[in-house]
Amino acid sequence: MTGKLLALILVISAVLAGAGMYYLQVYGFYYEVEPRPGQDVVLLARGAEAPEPIAYTGFKAIDAESSPIRYRACFETEMTPDQMVDFIPVENPEPLTAPGWFDCYDAVALADALKTGQAQAFMGAKNIHYGVDRIVAITQDGKGYIWHALNNCGEKAYDGTVVGEECPPRPEG
């Protein structure tokens, strides 16, 4: 009887721990980002120092303080990728997935649209966090998506290899 009781306690503990980890990964750390008109959707123009805002509507975003690459956003714009020749395109963008409950952002459909040319990705801002760039993708029908991705310095910094002189110094704190 004691063995069955111990086994039951272990099984229940494992189920509760698994449920807790699932909740924390999918729901617990995320929060909705309040819209900041003129600051939410920005693109970096060729040769510019700072990104510039574009007109948008229907902005929704989530973020988490547990990781600099958990930011995801959706919006709509009147602009199409063809009108954005002045902005820096991103080569081989890889949209990161979002929690299933954030239903305006579908990374698989976005990746397909980027591959087929139905969407184009642009640099939103460099080093929004150390080693992390903000990527903005816009489809031909004016739907927009934003995510954060590690840049070359971020990949080196977070995998433990030597960052090198081409990367800015990492901020303290």
Buried (B, 14 or more C-beta within 10 A) or exposed (E): EEEEEEEEEEEEEEEEEEEEEEEEEEEEBBEEBEBEEEEBBBBBBEEEEEBEEBEBEEBBBBBBEEEBBBBBBBBBBEBEBEEBEEBBEBEEBEBBBBBEEBEBBBBEBBBEBBEEEBBBBBBBBEBBBBBBBBBBBBBEEBBBBBBBBBBEBBEBBBEEEEBEEEBEEEEEE
